[in-house]
Amino acid sequence: MVRPPLTALSRDIPAYGGHAARTPMALVTEGSAAGFEDSAARLVPRGSTAPPR
Protein backbone atom coordinates (compact mmCIF):
# COMPACT_ATOMS: atom_id res chain seq x y z
CA MET A 1 0.00 0.00 0.00
CA VAL A 2 2.76 2.46 0.93
CA ARG A 3 6.23 2.77 -0.57
CA PRO A 4 8.49 2.25 1.33
CA PRO A 5 6.69 0.01 3.84
CA LEU A 6 6.46 1.86 7.17
CA THR A 7 8.14 0.70 10.36
CA ALA A 8 5.53 0.17 13.08
CA LEU A 9 4.90 -1.04 16.61
CA SER A 10 3.00 -4.31 16.91
CA ARG A 11 0.59 -4.81 19.79
CA ASP A 12 -1.41 -7.85 20.96
CA ILE A 13 -4.82 -6.72 19.71
CA PRO A 14 -6.60 -10.03 20.57
CA ALA A 15 -5.50 -9.59 24.21
CA TYR A 16 -7.09 -6.13 24.27
CA GLY A 17 -10.31 -7.55 22.85
CA GLY A 18 -10.35 -10.41 25.33
CA HIS A 19 -9.90 -8.03 28.22
CA ALA A 20 -12.62 -5.74 26.86
CA ALA A 21 -15.03 -8.70 26.77
CA ARG A 22 -14.13 -10.03 30.23
CA THR A 23 -14.21 -6.70 32.09
CA PRO A 24 -17.98 -5.99 31.91
CA MET A 25 -18.77 -9.63 32.72
CA ALA A 26 -16.52 -9.50 35.81
CA LEU A 27 -18.11 -6.21 36.91
CA VAL A 28 -21.58 -7.73 36.70
CA THR A 29 -20.78 -11.08 38.31
CA GLU A 30 -18.09 -10.11 40.82
CA GLY A 31 -18.58 -6.37 41.35
CA SER A 32 -14.99 -5.58 40.32
CA ALA A 33 -12.61 -6.32 37.49
CA ALA A 34 -8.92 -7.18 37.46
CA GLY A 35 -6.43 -4.75 35.99
CA PHE A 36 -4.89 -5.28 32.60
CA GLU A 37 -1.15 -5.18 32.14
CA ASP A 38 -0.21 -4.45 28.56
CA SER A 39 2.56 -6.55 27.06
CA ALA A 40 5.50 -4.68 25.59
CA ALA A 41 5.11 -3.43 22.05
CA ARG A 42 7.34 -5.05 19.44
CA LEU A 43 9.13 -2.98 16.82
CA VAL A 44 8.55 -4.24 13.28
CA PRO A 45 11.25 -2.64 11.13
CA ARG A 46 10.37 -2.26 7.47
CA GLY A 47 11.58 -0.25 4.50
CA SER A 48 11.19 3.16 6.17
CA THR A 49 13.97 2.38 8.66
CA ALA A 50 17.51 3.07 7.52
CA PRO A 51 20.41 0.81 8.54
CA PRO A 52 22.68 2.17 11.30
CA ARG A 53 25.52 4.41 10.15
N, CA, C and O atoms as a CHARMM CRD file, in Angstrom:
* protein
*
  212
    1    1 MET  N      0.81600  -1.19600   0.00000 PROA 1      0.00000
    2    1 MET  CA     0.00000   0.00000   0.00000 PROA 1      0.00000
    3    1 MET  C      0.86100   1.26100   0.00000 PROA 1      0.00000
    4    1 MET  O      0.56100   2.21500  -0.71800 PROA 1      0.00000
    5    2 VAL  N      1.91600   1.27300   0.79200 PROA 2      0.00000
    6    2 VAL  CA     2.76000   2.46200   0.92600 PROA 2      0.00000
    7    2 VAL  C      4.17500   2.09500   0.51300 PROA 2      0.00000
    8    2 VAL  O      4.65400   1.00500   0.82700 PROA 2      0.00000
    9    3 ARG  N      4.84100   2.99400  -0.18300 PROA 3      0.00000
   10    3 ARG  CA     6.23300   2.76800  -0.56700 PROA 3      0.00000
   11    3 ARG  C      7.07800   3.84000   0.06800 PROA 3      0.00000
   12    3 ARG  O      6.78400   5.01100  -0.17400 PROA 3      0.00000
   13    4 PRO  N      8.08500   3.56800   0.84700 PROA 4      0.00000
   14    4 PRO  CA     8.49100   2.25300   1.33400 PROA 4      0.00000
   15    4 PRO  C      7.54600   1.80600   2.44800 PROA 4      0.00000
   16    4 PRO  O      6.85400   2.63200   3.04200 PROA 4      0.00000
   17    5 PRO  N      7.51500   0.49400   2.73600 PROA 5      0.00000
   18    5 PRO  CA     6.68700   0.00700   3.84500 PROA 5      0.00000
   19    5 PRO  C      7.12100   0.67400   5.15100 PROA 5      0.00000
   20    5 PRO  O      8.31700   0.78400   5.42500 PROA 5      0.00000
   21    6 LEU  N      6.16400   1.11200   5.94800 PROA 6      0.00000
   22    6 LEU  CA     6.45500   1.86200   7.16700 PROA 6      0.00000
   23    6 LEU  C      6.79800   0.94900   8.34600 PROA 6      0.00000
   24    6 LEU  O      6.17800  -0.09400   8.55300 PROA 6      0.00000
   25    7 THR  N      7.79800   1.37300   9.10600 PROA 7      0.00000
   26    7 THR  CA     8.13900   0.70100  10.35800 PROA 7      0.00000
   27    7 THR  C      7.00500   0.97600  11.34400 PROA 7      0.00000
   28    7 THR  O      6.44700   2.07300  11.34900 PROA 7      0.00000
   29    8 ALA  N      6.66200   0.00700  12.16800 PROA 8      0.00000
   30    8 ALA  CA     5.52900   0.16700  13.08100 PROA 8      0.00000
   31    8 ALA  C      5.77100  -0.57000  14.38400 PROA 8      0.00000
   32    8 ALA  O      6.69600  -1.37400  14.50100 PROA 8      0.00000
   33    9 LEU  N      4.91800  -0.28000  15.36600 PROA 9      0.00000
   34    9 LEU  CA     4.89600  -1.04400  16.61400 PROA 9      0.00000
   35    9 LEU  C      3.75600  -2.03600  16.52800 PROA 9      0.00000
   36    9 LEU  O      2.65400  -1.69000  16.10200 PROA 9      0.00000
   37   10 SER  N      4.01500  -3.25900  16.92800 PROA 10     0.00000
   38   10 SER  CA     3.00200  -4.30500  16.90800 PROA 10     0.00000
   39   10 SER  C      2.49400  -4.53200  18.32800 PROA 10     0.00000
   40   10 SER  O      3.28600  -4.66500  19.26100 PROA 10     0.00000
   41   11 ARG  N      1.21600  -4.57300  18.48600 PROA 11     0.00000
   42   11 ARG  CA     0.58600  -4.81400  19.79300 PROA 11     0.00000
   43   11 ARG  C     -0.27800  -6.07600  19.71700 PROA 11     0.00000
   44   11 ARG  O     -0.64900  -6.52500  18.63300 PROA 11     0.00000
   45   12 ASP  N     -0.58700  -6.63600  20.88200 PROA 12     0.00000
   46   12 ASP  CA    -1.40800  -7.84600  20.95700 PROA 12     0.00000
   47   12 ASP  C     -2.88500  -7.44300  20.98200 PROA 12     0.00000
   48   12 ASP  O     -3.49800  -7.37600  22.04700 PROA 12     0.00000
   49   13 ILE  N     -3.44000  -7.18200  19.82300 PROA 13     0.00000
   50   13 ILE  CA    -4.82000  -6.72000  19.71100 PROA 13     0.00000
   51   13 ILE  C     -5.82600  -7.75500  20.24500 PROA 13     0.00000
   52   13 ILE  O     -6.78600  -7.35500  20.90400 PROA 13     0.00000
   53   14 PRO  N     -5.65600  -9.06900  19.99300 PROA 14     0.00000
   54   14 PRO  CA    -6.60000 -10.02900  20.56900 PROA 14     0.00000
   55   14 PRO  C     -6.63800  -9.98700  22.10700 PROA 14     0.00000
   56   14 PRO  O     -7.68900 -10.22000  22.70500 PROA 14     0.00000
   57   15 ALA  N     -5.50900  -9.69300  22.74000 PROA 15     0.00000
   58   15 ALA  CA    -5.50300  -9.59000  24.20500 PROA 15     0.00000
   59   15 ALA  C     -6.34000  -8.39900  24.66500 PROA 15     0.00000
   60   15 ALA  O     -7.05800  -8.49300  25.66100 PROA 15     0.00000
   61   16 TYR  N     -6.25200  -7.27600  23.94100 PROA 16     0.00000
   62   16 TYR  CA    -7.09100  -6.12700  24.27000 PROA 16     0.00000
   63   16 TYR  C     -8.56600  -6.48800  24.14700 PROA 16     0.00000
   64   16 TYR  O     -9.36700  -6.15900  25.02100 PROA 16     0.00000
   65   17 GLY  N     -8.91900  -7.16100  23.06500 PROA 17     0.00000
   66   17 GLY  CA   -10.31200  -7.54700  22.85100 PROA 17     0.00000
   67   17 GLY  C    -10.81700  -8.50600  23.91500 PROA 17     0.00000
   68   17 GLY  O    -11.94100  -8.37800  24.40000 PROA 17     0.00000
   69   18 GLY  N     -9.97200  -9.47200  24.27300 PROA 18     0.00000
   70   18 GLY  CA   -10.35500 -10.41400  25.33100 PROA 18     0.00000
   71   18 GLY  C    -10.59500  -9.72000  26.65000 PROA 18     0.00000
   72   18 GLY  O    -11.55000 -10.03200  27.36200 PROA 18     0.00000
   73   19 HSD  N     -9.73300  -8.78300  26.97500 PROA 19     0.00000
   74   19 HSD  CA    -9.90000  -8.03000  28.22300 PROA 19     0.00000
   75   19 HSD  C    -11.17000  -7.18000  28.17300 PROA 19     0.00000
   76   19 HSD  O    -11.90400  -7.08300  29.15700 PROA 19     0.00000
   77   20 ALA  N    -11.42000  -6.56600  27.01100 PROA 20     0.00000
   78   20 ALA  CA   -12.61700  -5.74300  26.85800 PROA 20     0.00000
   79   20 ALA  C    -13.89100  -6.57200  27.01700 PROA 20     0.00000
   80   20 ALA  O    -14.90100  -6.05800  27.49700 PROA 20     0.00000
   81   21 ALA  N    -13.85800  -7.82800  26.62600 PROA 21     0.00000
   82   21 ALA  CA   -15.02700  -8.69500  26.76600 PROA 21     0.00000
   83   21 ALA  C    -15.18300  -9.20400  28.20000 PROA 21     0.00000
   84   21 ALA  O    -16.30300  -9.33100  28.69600 PROA 21     0.00000
   85   22 ARG  N    -14.06600  -9.49400  28.86100 PROA 22     0.00000
   86   22 ARG  CA   -14.12800 -10.03300  30.23000 PROA 22     0.00000
   87   22 ARG  C    -14.46900  -8.98100  31.28100 PROA 22     0.00000
   88   22 ARG  O    -15.12400  -9.29500  32.27400 PROA 22     0.00000
   89   23 THR  N    -14.03500  -7.73800  31.07700 PROA 23     0.00000
   90   23 THR  CA   -14.21300  -6.70100  32.09400 PROA 23     0.00000
   91   23 THR  C    -15.67700  -6.45800  32.46000 PROA 23     0.00000
   92   23 THR  O    -16.00000  -6.49800  33.64700 PROA 23     0.00000
   93   24 PRO  N    -16.57700  -6.21000  31.51400 PROA 24     0.00000
   94   24 PRO  CA   -17.97800  -5.99400  31.90600 PROA 24     0.00000
   95   24 PRO  C    -18.59900  -7.22100  32.57900 PROA 24     0.00000
   96   24 PRO  O    -19.39600  -7.09000  33.50800 PROA 24     0.00000
   97   25 MET  N    -18.22600  -8.41600  32.10100 PROA 25     0.00000
   98   25 MET  CA   -18.76800  -9.62500  32.72500 PROA 25     0.00000
   99   25 MET  C    -18.30600  -9.74100  34.18100 PROA 25     0.00000
  100   25 MET  O    -19.09700 -10.10300  35.05100 PROA 25     0.00000
  101   26 ALA  N    -17.04200  -9.43800  34.45100 PROA 26     0.00000
  102   26 ALA  CA   -16.51700  -9.49700  35.81300 PROA 26     0.00000
  103   26 ALA  C    -17.18200  -8.43700  36.68900 PROA 26     0.00000
  104   26 ALA  O    -17.46500  -8.69400  37.85900 PROA 26     0.00000
  105   27 LEU  N    -17.43300  -7.26100  36.14200 PROA 27     0.00000
  106   27 LEU  CA   -18.10600  -6.21400  36.91300 PROA 27     0.00000
  107   27 LEU  C    -19.51600  -6.63400  37.30600 PROA 27     0.00000
  108   27 LEU  O    -19.96000  -6.35200  38.41900 PROA 27     0.00000
  109   28 VAL  N    -20.21400  -7.30000  36.40900 PROA 28     0.00000
  110   28 VAL  CA   -21.58500  -7.73300  36.69600 PROA 28     0.00000
  111   28 VAL  C    -21.58900  -8.89600  37.68600 PROA 28     0.00000
  112   28 VAL  O    -22.37200  -8.89200  38.63600 PROA 28     0.00000
  113   29 THR  N    -20.73000  -9.88500  37.47700 PROA 29     0.00000
  114   29 THR  CA   -20.77800 -11.08300  38.31000 PROA 29     0.00000
  115   29 THR  C    -20.02500 -10.95200  39.62400 PROA 29     0.00000
  116   29 THR  O    -20.43200 -11.53000  40.63200 PROA 29     0.00000
  117   30 GLU  N    -18.92300 -10.19100  39.62300 PROA 30     0.00000
  118   30 GLU  CA   -18.09100 -10.10800  40.82300 PROA 30     0.00000
  119   30 GLU  C    -18.09300  -8.73600  41.47800 PROA 30     0.00000
  120   30 GLU  O    -17.65400  -8.60600  42.62100 PROA 30     0.00000
  121   31 GLY  N    -18.56900  -7.71800  40.79300 PROA 31     0.00000
  122   31 GLY  CA   -18.58000  -6.37400  41.34700 PROA 31     0.00000
  123   31 GLY  C    -17.28000  -5.60900  41.13000 PROA 31     0.00000
  124   31 GLY  O    -17.21800  -4.41400  41.42300 PROA 31     0.00000
  125   32 SER  N    -16.25300  -6.26000  40.63000 PROA 32     0.00000
  126   32 SER  CA   -14.98900  -5.58100  40.32000 PROA 32     0.00000
  127   32 SER  C    -14.28300  -6.34800  39.20500 PROA 32     0.00000
  128   32 SER  O    -14.60000  -7.50400  38.92400 PROA 32     0.00000
  129   33 ALA  N    -13.34200  -5.69000  38.59300 PROA 33     0.00000
  130   33 ALA  CA   -12.60900  -6.32000  37.49200 PROA 33     0.00000
  131   33 ALA  C    -11.11000  -6.19500  37.75100 PROA 33     0.00000
  132   33 ALA  O    -10.64500  -5.21800  38.33700 PROA 33     0.00000
  133   34 ALA  N    -10.37600  -7.19400  37.30900 PROA 34     0.00000
  134   34 ALA  CA    -8.92400  -7.17900  37.46200 PROA 34     0.00000
  135   34 ALA  C     -8.31500  -6.17900  36.49400 PROA 34     0.00000
  136   34 ALA  O     -8.88500  -5.87900  35.44500 PROA 34     0.00000
  137   35 GLY  N     -7.15300  -5.67000  36.86300 PROA 35     0.00000
  138   35 GLY  CA    -6.43400  -4.75100  35.99100 PROA 35     0.00000
  139   35 GLY  C     -5.86800  -5.48600  34.78900 PROA 35     0.00000
  140   35 GLY  O     -5.81900  -6.71600  34.75000 PROA 35     0.00000
  141   36 PHE  N     -5.44800  -4.71000  33.82500 PROA 36     0.00000
  142   36 PHE  CA    -4.89100  -5.28300  32.59800 PROA 36     0.00000
  143   36 PHE  C     -3.50100  -4.73300  32.40700 PROA 36     0.00000
  144   36 PHE  O     -3.31900  -3.52100  32.28500 PROA 36     0.00000
  145   37 GLU  N     -2.51900  -5.60900  32.38100 PROA 37     0.00000
  146   37 GLU  CA    -1.14800  -5.17500  32.14000 PROA 37     0.00000
  147   37 GLU  C     -0.80300  -5.44300  30.68300 PROA 37     0.00000
  148   37 GLU  O     -0.79100  -6.58400  30.22200 PROA 37     0.00000
  149   38 ASP  N     -0.52700  -4.36900  29.98500 PROA 38     0.00000
  150   38 ASP  CA    -0.21300  -4.45200  28.56500 PROA 38     0.00000
  151   38 ASP  C      1.15200  -5.09800  28.36500 PROA 38     0.00000
  152   38 ASP  O      2.09900  -4.78800  29.08700 PROA 38     0.00000
  153   39 SER  N      1.25500  -5.98800  27.39500 PROA 39     0.00000
  154   39 SER  CA     2.55800  -6.54500  27.06000 PROA 39     0.00000
  155   39 SER  C      3.35100  -5.50100  26.27900 PROA 39     0.00000
  156   39 SER  O      2.77600  -4.58200  25.69600 PROA 39     0.00000
  157   40 ALA  N      4.64600  -5.64600  26.27400 PROA 40     0.00000
  158   40 ALA  CA     5.50000  -4.67600  25.59000 PROA 40     0.00000
  159   40 ALA  C      5.24200  -4.70100  24.08300 PROA 40     0.00000
  160   40 ALA  O      5.02600  -5.75500  23.48500 PROA 40     0.00000
  161   41 ALA  N      5.27000  -3.53000  23.50300 PROA 41     0.00000
  162   41 ALA  CA     5.11000  -3.43300  22.04700 PROA 41     0.00000
  163   41 ALA  C      6.37900  -3.95400  21.38400 PROA 41     0.00000
  164   41 ALA  O      7.47400  -3.86200  21.93700 PROA 41     0.00000
  165   42 ARG  N      6.20400  -4.50300  20.18500 PROA 42     0.00000
  166   42 ARG  CA     7.33600  -5.05100  19.43900 PROA 42     0.00000
  167   42 ARG  C      7.55000  -4.19000  18.20100 PROA 42     0.00000
  168   42 ARG  O      6.61100  -3.90900  17.45600 PROA 42     0.00000
  169   43 LEU  N      8.80600  -3.77300  17.99000 PROA 43     0.00000
  170   43 LEU  CA     9.13500  -2.97900  16.82100 PROA 43     0.00000
  171   43 LEU  C      9.22300  -3.87900  15.59600 PROA 43     0.00000
  172   43 LEU  O      9.91300  -4.89800  15.61200 PROA 43     0.00000
  173   44 VAL  N      8.52300  -3.49700  14.54200 PROA 44     0.00000
  174   44 VAL  CA     8.54600  -4.24200  13.28300 PROA 44     0.00000
  175   44 VAL  C      9.23000  -3.34600  12.24900 PROA 44     0.00000
  176   44 VAL  O      8.57200  -2.53600  11.59500 PROA 44     0.00000
  177   45 PRO  N     10.56000  -3.49200  12.10100 PROA 45     0.00000
  178   45 PRO  CA    11.25300  -2.63700  11.13000 PROA 45     0.00000
  179   45 PRO  C     10.91300  -3.02900   9.69600 PROA 45     0.00000
  180   45 PRO  O     10.86800  -4.21000   9.34900 PROA 45     0.00000
  181   46 ARG  N     10.67700  -2.01700   8.87900 PROA 46     0.00000
  182   46 ARG  CA    10.36900  -2.25700   7.47200 PROA 46     0.00000
  183   46 ARG  C     11.20300  -1.29200   6.63200 PROA 46     0.00000
  184   46 ARG  O     12.22800  -0.79500   7.09700 PROA 46     0.00000
  185   47 GLY  N     10.78200  -1.03300   5.43400 PROA 47     0.00000
  186   47 GLY  CA    11.57500  -0.24600   4.49900 PROA 47     0.00000
  187   47 GLY  C     11.79900   1.21000   4.88100 PROA 47     0.00000
  188   47 GLY  O     12.69200   1.84900   4.32500 PROA 47     0.00000
  189   48 SER  N     11.02600   1.75400   5.80600 PROA 48     0.00000
  190   48 SER  CA    11.18700   3.15500   6.17000 PROA 48     0.00000
  191   48 SER  C     12.27700   3.35200   7.21600 PROA 48     0.00000
  192   48 SER  O     12.54300   4.48500   7.61700 PROA 48     0.00000
  193   49 THR  N     12.91100   2.27700   7.66400 PROA 49     0.00000
  194   49 THR  CA    13.97200   2.37700   8.65800 PROA 49     0.00000
  195   49 THR  C     15.31200   2.18400   7.96800 PROA 49     0.00000
  196   49 THR  O     15.54000   1.18200   7.29100 PROA 49     0.00000
  197   50 ALA  N     16.18500   3.15000   8.14900 PROA 50     0.00000
  198   50 ALA  CA    17.51100   3.07000   7.51600 PROA 50     0.00000
  199   50 ALA  C     18.43400   2.20700   8.37300 PROA 50     0.00000
  200   50 ALA  O     18.24500   2.12300   9.58700 PROA 50     0.00000
  201   51 PRO  N     19.42200   1.56900   7.76200 PROA 51     0.00000
  202   51 PRO  CA    20.40500   0.81300   8.53900 PROA 51     0.00000
  203   51 PRO  C     21.26000   1.77100   9.37600 PROA 51     0.00000
  204   51 PRO  O     21.39300   2.94300   9.02500 PROA 51     0.00000
  205   52 PRO  N     21.83500   1.28400  10.47500 PROA 52     0.00000
  206   52 PRO  CA    22.68500   2.16600  11.30000 PROA 52     0.00000
  207   52 PRO  C     23.88000   2.65900  10.51000 PROA 52     0.00000
  208   52 PRO  O     24.37200   1.97200   9.61500 PROA 52     0.00000
  209   53 ARG  N     24.34000   3.84100  10.84000 PROA 53     0.00000
  210   53 ARG  CA    25.51600   4.40700  10.15100 PROA 53     0.00000
  211   53 ARG  C     26.79500   3.82400  10.67800 PROA 53     0.00000
  212   53 ARG  O     27.87500   4.18700  10.21300 PROA 53     0.00000
